[in-house]
Amino acid sequence: MREGHREASFVLRIWSDGERVWRYSLEPLRGGEKRSFARLEELLAAIEREKEEACATESASQP
C-alpha cells in the first residue's frame, strides 16, 4: 500500500418501502456499527465525515 494511502470499505444497502421512499444503511466491513439513513443527504454527510476523520487521524499521526 502506498504511504499515506487510506481506505474504508462499507456495505451499502438501498431499499424502498414500496411508497417510492428510499432508505439507506451503511455498515463498515472492518467492524463498527451499522447506521441507517432516511435521506440520501444524511448518507452522503456520513461518508464525508468518515473521510474527514480518516484525514484527521492521518494528520495526527504525522511527525
Buried (B, 14 or more C-beta within 10 A) or exposed (E): EEEEEEEEEBEEEEEEEEEEEBBBBBBBEEEEEEBEBEEEEBBEEBBEEBEEEEEEEEEEEEE
